[in-house]
Amino acid sequence: MSATPIYFVRDILAIEHQCLPGAQPPLMERAGRAAFDVAARLIASRPGPVLIACGPGNNGGDGFVLARELRRSGRETAVVLAGDATRLPRDAARAHADFLDAGGETLAELPPTQEGGWALVVDALFGIGLQRPVEGRIRNWIDTLNALPAPRLAIDIPSGLDADTGRVLGTCFRATHTTTFIALKPGLLTLDGPDHCGEISLQPIGIEAAAHVPPVGHCIDTHLFATHLTPRPRNTHKGTYGDACVLGGAPGMTGAALLAARAALWLGAGRTYACLLDPAAPGIDPGQPELMLRPADQIPERPSAIAVGPGLGTSEAAERLLQTVIPLEIPLLLDADALNLVSLRPALADALRVRQAATLLTPHPAEAGRLLGADTGVVQANRIAAAMEIARNYRAFTALKGCGSVIATPDGHWFINTTGNPGMASAGMGDVLSGIVLALLAQGWPGEAALTCAVHLHGAAADQLVADGIGPVGLTANETIAAARRVFNAWLNG
């Protein structure tokens, strides 16, 4: 079993173009019936009519098929059409005619809410091809629909959401459920998408997308790194699992380095060192005495992997430290101020590009912008493109953190993570992620597997905490370390 593929709009359109000729039933018919199956489950215990807002394109046609099927099932519908029925595309016009033949009618404006309310509100206004901001009357419609106290179902994608990037174009339908067709689209899963899609169901409608267009993007799940999820043998020792080294901890920021080191230890590194820049740093971590703390210039002779950045700062000493470790031919993770130094010093960037061992970068959007010489808005406007450009420019496996973290590889593949929750918007979370990645690298995991697993695991740990009643408000980075260990062991022994 493989990870779920994700496709850009251009690829979905190419797949549809290949499948449209002679498709029986037609694709619009399949999509509308699939939407009906979802809608029927949502309204099974809810009385009242269904409100469907149909647009002037093929997304509206899907809505007409749904409306027809609802009427045939005995459910009252109110269908409003944004546009001129005489100018509908051919397939949508046929679906509209079939709906009328089934006894339906369309309204030109949103109707007043009936007594008892709506059983379901359906958005079939705009599909995945929307490129311009939603304005005027339709914007007002969407705002009104969002305020209705009923479940809200988006067909294929919430109207107003850019299917490739997850950007809101003016305004956006805020769905409680989204049923999407053929394959997942990036915009459903990153940036603003998760706040507007609700629960997502994928309806392949009889099409195997990968048979038509090979995917380059996937959702992260355990299938991506399953071959590395093996229980430890009994005949083993600490040297089997590598020496992990964290470099950072400038004055006032030693906590960041200790968080990363603790995470590396708890996720299985055989030995973990924290090399700290602060001359007044303690010689022992009272909360984790197993860690080996030492000055930053006393890097272990042969570490298995190094993470540079947690609490590093941008001092001359930090820069010298980075100059020292980049040439080492061992797996290297850069985060936080290590990334900022690379963006400021072309020589450091050039040194990264010629490395042969795995290089991993974990920027948040502002750090990503500095690496690209752009502002945060440019990065967030197209998160996949930004992650791919960083991965290509620096020859590094790159995790662009945020809602729907994007992982990109130097060879052009990319992944979107779907675990995690708003509780992770707190200080130190990035340091813990660095430690988890470092632990896997020290244990011999390859760069891509270590990064995808760590990002997915970190989010899953936070989700487990929330499921246990801890957070999301007030969730701390330190709490995710033990949770990540628990989840990871379950994966290993599952």
N, C-alpha and C positions, 0 to 999 in steps of 0.2 A: 504494500500500500504506500502511495506517495503523498507528499504534501499537496494541499489544494492550490491549483494555479490561480494567478491573478492576471488580468489582461487590460491593457490600455484600450480606449475607445476605438482607435484605428484598427486594432486587431479584432475586436468584437464585430466591427462592421465588415471586415474582410471575411470572417467566419460566416456571418449572415449572408454575404454576397455569394459565397460558395454553396450555401445550403438552400437559398431561396428557390432556385429553379426546380419546379416539380415537387416541392416539399408537400407532403400530405400527412396529416392536416397541415395547412399553412402555418408558418411560424407565429403569426399574430394570434391565430386560433389557439395554438398550443400555449402561448404566453397568457392569454386571457383566461383559459381554463385552469392553468396552474395558479393564477391569482385567485380564481374562484375557490379553489381547494383551500387556500390559505384563509381567505375571507370567511368561508363557511365555518372553519374552526373557530375563528375569532368571534363570530356572532352566534355560535351554537346555543349559548345560554343568555343571549341578550335580545330582548324584543325590540321592535321598532324598525324604521326604515334605514336604508344605507344611502349616504350622500356620496356621489362620485363626481369629481371635477375632472373633465376631459379637456385636453389641449388640442391644438390644431394639427398635430402630427401623428406619428405612429404610436406614441405613448397613449394618446387619446384613443386610438383604435383598440389597444389592449383594454382600456377602460370600458369601451362599448361591449366587447366580448364578455367581460366580467359582468357588466350590467345585465346583459341578455341572460346569462346563466343564473344570475340571482333572481331575475323575474321568473324564469322557468322553474326555479326551486320554490317559488311562492313568496319570495321576499320583496317587499315594496322598495322601490328605488327612486331617488331623485337625482337626475343626471343633468349637470350644467355643462354647456359647451362654450369654451373660450375660442371664438372664431366663427368662420363662415362654413357651414356644412358643405356648401357647394365647392369649396376649395380644399377639402381634405385629400390627402394622398390616396392612391387607388385602394390599397388594402384597408386603410382606415375608413374610407367611404363605404366599402363593402360591409365592414363591421358595424358601421352606423346604420346602414340600411337594414341589416339583419336585426339589430336592436329595435328599430322602428317596426319591423314586421312582427316582432314578438310582442307588440303592444306598448312599447316604450315611447317616451317623448323626451325631448331635451329642452332645458331652460336656458335663457340667455344671461341670467344673473343668479347668484347664490340665493336660495330660498331662505325664508326665516326658519329658525329652528322650531320643529314641531313639538307639541306637548309630549313630554316623555323623553325628548332628545333623540339623537341618532344612535343607532346600534354600532355604526362604523362610519368613519370618514375616509374616503379613498382619494389619493392624489395620483391622477393620470394626466397631469398637465404637460410636463416636459420630460423627455427621456435623457439618455446619456450624451446626446449630441449638443446640449445647451452650452453656448460659449459666451453669451452676453448677459449682463446683469438683468435681473427680473425687475421690471418697472411698472408704473401705472396701475391699471385696473387689476392685472394679475397679481401684482405685489400685494395689493389690498386684499385680494381673495385669499392668498396664502396666509397673510396675517390673521384674517378672520377664521380660516380653517384651523390654524394652530391654537386658537382660543377656545375651540369647541370642546366640551367635556366628554370626549368619547375616544375609544381606540382609534388610532390613525394609521392607515396602511399606505405606504408608498409603493407604486408599481415600478420596478426596475431600479429606480433611484429617487430619493426625495427631490422634488422640483426645486431648482435653485442651487443644487450642489454640483460642483465640477467633478465629473466622474473620474478624471485622471489625477486630480490633485487634492480633492477634499475641501477646496475653497468654497465659501458661500458667495454666490453671485448676486449681490443685492439683498435678497432675503431668501429664506429656504423653508420648505415644509419640514416640520419637526415630527417625524414619524415615531410611533411606538413599535411599528413593525415595518420591515422592508422586504419584499420578495423580489429578488433579482434573477435575471435570466441568463442562461448559457454559461456564464462564469462570473466570478467576483471581479469587481473593478477597484482600483486603488483608492478612489475617493470615498468609498464606503468605509474604509478601514483606518484612515489617517487624517490628521489635522482636525477639521470640523466634522468629518463624516460620522464618527462614533456618537457625537452629541445629537445628530439629526436622523440617524437610521434606526435607532432602537434595535430590536431583535431582528437579525438578518437571516433569511432563509434563501438558499440557492436552489433554483429550479433549472436543471440542464435542458429541459424541454426536448429531450431526445437527441441532443447534439453532444458529441464528444469533442470538446474544443481542441484538445491537444492533437487530435487526429488531423486537424485542419491547419492550425498555427502552433508550432512548438512554443511553450511558455518560457519566458525568462524571469518571471516574477512568481513568487509563491508565498502563501501564508506560512508563518513559522509554526510548526508543531513537532512533536517528538519523533516523527518519522524522519525528519531531516538528519537527526544525529543518533538514530536508534542503534547503529552498529557500535557506538561508543558507550552505550548504556549497559554495561556488563557488570555483574557483581564481582567484588574483589575475591581473588583466590585466598585460601587460608594461609598458604605458605608465602608470606609477604612481609615486608618491613618498610620503615619510613622512607628509606632511600628509593624505594620503588616509585614513590609518588612525588618526587621532585622537590627542589628547593625554590620556593617562591620569594621574590624580593620586591618590596614596595619602596620607592624613592619619593620623598616629599617631606611634609611636616615642617615647614618653615615656622618661625616664631608666630605664635597665635593661631597656628593651623595644624598642630600635631594631631588633633582629633581626627582629621580627614585621613591621614596616613594610617592611624590605628584602626579606623573603621575598615579600610581596605584590607589591612593585614589580618584583622579578625575574620573577615569574610573569606579570605584565602585559606586560613587555617580551618575554619568550620566547613568549608566545601572540599576539603580533602587533601590539600597540599601536605607533603610529608614533613617539611620544615618551612617555617615562614619567618622572614627577616623584615624588619622595618628600619630603613636607613633614613635618619631624620636630620634635617638641616638646622633645626633649632639647637644652638649650643647648650641651652638649658633644658633640653628634653630629658625626661626621666630615663633611667637605665632599665626599667622594667615597667610593663603594663600591669598594674595591680589587678585589673579586671580580666586579664588574659596573660598570665605569667608564662605560658608556653611560647609566646612570641619572643624572638631574639631582637632586641633593640640595640642599635649602634649608630654612630655618627654617619652622616651621608657619604663621607669619603671612604668608608670602610665597607664597600660592596663585597659580598661573598665572592670567593674566587671563581666558582663555577656554578652560578645560579642556573636553574632550568628555564626560568622565564622572569621577566622584569616588568613591573608596571610603574610608570613615571607620571606624576602629576597631582595626586591627592595632597592638597596643602602645599604644593611646591613653591608657589610664588614665582616672580619673574626677576629675581636678583641675578647678579653676575655669577654667584655661586650656583644658582639653579641652572643657569645657562651652561656653565662648565660641566655640571653633572650630566646634562643632556648630551653635550658633545662627547662625553666619555662613553655613554652607554649605547648610543645609536649605532656605532660600528660593530658592536658585539653581535656575533652571529647566533643569537638565541631569540626566541619569540619575545616581542616587545610590544607592550600596550602603552599608548599615550593618551592622557586625559587632562582636562582642566588646564592649568597654566603651562603644562608641557605643550599643549596644542597652541596656546597663545604665543609661546616662544617660537615655535615653528613658523607661525604666520608672520612673525616679526623679523626672523633671521633667515634669509634665503639660503645660507650655507647649511643650516639645519634641515631645511626642506630638501635640498639637493642630496644630502647624506641619507635621508630616508628613502629616496627614490632608488638608490643603488643597493639597498639592503637585499640580501638573498633569503634570510630567515623571515618568518611571518611578522608583519607589522599590522597592528590593530589600532584604530582611532575611534574614540567614543565621544564626539562633540555634542553639546547641546546646540540649539539653533544659532545663538550668538557666536559661539566658538566656530561653528561651521561657516558662518558669514566671514569671520576673520580669515579662515583658511582659504576662502574663495575670493577674498577682496571685495565682498559684497555686504549689504546690510541684512539684518535678520529677516526683514520683510521679503527680500528676494528668495532667501532660503525657504521660508514657510510657504511662499507662493507655489513652489514645486519641490516638495521634499524629496521625492525620488530622484529627480534630476540633480539636485544638490548633492545628495549622498553618492550618486554615481560619479559625479564630477570629482568629488574629493577622492573617492576610491581610485579613480583612474589617474588623477594628478599625482597622488602620493604613493601609488602602488600599494595600497593598504586596504585591508578589510575594515569597513567603516560602518559604525552604528550611529545614525543621526537620531538622537533621543527625542522624546516628546510623545504626544498622543499618537499611537500607531507608529512606534519606532521603526525606522527604515534601515535595513542592513544592506549594504552594497559590496560587491566583490570587484577586484581589479579587472576581472574578465567580463564584466557587464551584467552579471546576474544580480537580482535584488530580492529582498524579502520584507514582509511587513509583519510585525508582531501584534497580536491581538490580546495578550494578557496585560494585566495592570489596571490601576484605578487612580482616581484623583488623590488618594492618600499618599501617593508617591511624589507629590509636589511639595517636598520638604527637604531641608538641608541634609546632605550626606548620602542621599540615594545614589548619586553617581559614583561616590567613593566605594560603596558596597558593590555596585555593579563591576567596578574595576577589579575588586578583590575576587569576585566570583569568576570573572574571565581569567584572571591570573591563576587561580587554582586549577582550572581546567587545562590551561597551557602548561603549567608545571607538571601535570600528570600525563602530558604527552598528546593531548588533543590537538588536531590541526586547527589553524586559525579560524576558518569559516565555521566549523562545527562548534568550537569554543565560544565564538561570539554569538551565534544564533541560539545556542543552548542557554548561555548566561542571560541574555536579554529575556528570553522566554521564561526561564526559571525565576528570575528576579520578579517579573510581573506576576507569575503564578503564586509566588510566595506572598506577595502583597494581597492578592485575591483571596488566598487561604486565610490570611489574618482577618480580612473583612468578613469572610464567611463565618469566622469564629467569634465575631462581635468586637474585633479590635479595629477601630477606624471606620471609614476612611479619615475622618477629621482627627488629627492628633497622631496618626500613624508615624512612627519614627523609623529612620534608616536602620538603626541598630536592631529593631525588632524583626526586620526582614531577614537578618542573617540566620537566625535559628529556624525560621519558617522555610527558608530556602534549603537548608540542610535536610529538613524533614521531607519536603517535596522531592528533593533530588534522590534521597534514599528510597522513596516510594517508587520513583522511576526506575532506579537500578534493580529493584527487587520485584518489580511489577510483572 
